[in-house]
Amino acid sequence: MQTKMVQDTMDSYQGYTEIRVEKREKILLITFDNPKKRNSINRNGYKELGRVLREVADDNEVTIVVFTGNGDYFTSGNDLTQSANSSSDIELYIKESNNIFKGMIRALIDCPKPTLSLVNGPCIGVGATLTALCDIAWCSSTAYFLTPFTKLGIVPEGCSSYLFALILGRSKASEMLLMSEKLTAEEAYHYNFVSKVFDLTELDTVVWPKIREFSELPPDSLRVSKSLMRLNERDVLYRTLDAENEELYKRFFSEEFANAVIAFATRKKRSKL
């Protein structure tokens, strides 16, 4: 009977192939699993993430939620190859995509379980903003963080316009969000963006044993303690998310963004020649 209950719960988490979700005892592991595209995420992936995060909130068998990536990358961010089916669909498509993304971020903000971003490699765009939203962030020595929003003609997302300055300080946050400067693993530790830098050879011997140790802590105590820590932050995050998404929607129709997408497609085409 217990086996069937676990299987039924696991089945409810199954979804799009680019997001792999599995239970490891009391840990829910969410893996960005699209290595052919450096684990980039499209609207289906955002929809799946939102669904999983809302479901895990009521899953009494899960104590902690962990994010990581398959292969060399954590995630390269938003999949710029996704598009509407026809020009007449563009406005509706962008509006729906924006709402899906907003719903995913809100589900992460609302998640009552402790969340841990286990950054195994380069972490770009939404990967970096998701990491900032997590309760705990660790990264490998090969990782780096990059938020090239202005290069793409858009604006910060995922509450990064608030959280990055809070975590990194205004100057470093401005380097990343305004100037698209890279944050190395060593800098991420120095500026408190992550609390641990590990070697990939330590994953099985050091990192995962510690995460399993965390998962055995009393779940109600963890939930209430997290709620208290986030008590004065949630409303600020909601307001930031609303403001960012409103500006993102506008920027998606801008000439700067259109040019950035064309440049991306051109670089991709040349790389295949």
FENPE-V484612 format. One line per field, one symbol per residue. ss: DSSP state (2 for helix, 1 for strand, 0 for the rest). phi: phi as a letter, one per 30 degrees, with the letter a starting at -180 (. if undefined). psi: psi as a letter, one per 20 degrees, with the letter a starting at -180 (. if undefined). A space follows every 10 residues. Layout:
ss->???
phi->???
psi->???
This chain:
ss->0222222222 2220000011 1111001111 1100222000 1022222222 2222220000 0001111110 0000100100 0000002222 2222222222 2222222222 0001111110 0011022222 2220011111 0001110002 2200000002 2222222202 2222222000 0011222222 0000011102 2222222222 2222200022 2222222220 0002222222 2222222222 2000222222 2222222222 220
phi->.edddddddd edcdadddbc bbcbhccccc cdbbddchid bcdddddded ddddddeccd dccbcbcabc jdcdacjddd ddaddaedce dddddddddd dddddddded eddecbccdd aebbhddddd dddddbbbbd dcdbbbbddd dcicbebiid dcdddddcjd ddddeddcch ddcdeddedd cidbcacbde dcedcbdded dddedddedd ddddddeddc eccddddddd dddddddeed ddcddddedd dddddddddd ddd
psi->gggggggggg hhiqcqhiop pqpndjpopo pomlhhkkkq pahhghgggg gghhhhhjoi iphqpppaqp bhqfqjbpoi iqrrhrhiig gggggggghg gghgghhggi piqppponoi apoqchghhg ghhqhppqqr iiqrppnlgh hjjarqrkjh hghghgghqg ghhhgghgik qqorgghhgh jkhqippqqh ijghhgghhg ghggiiqohh ggghgggghj gjhghggggg gggghghggg hijqhggghg gghghghggh hi.
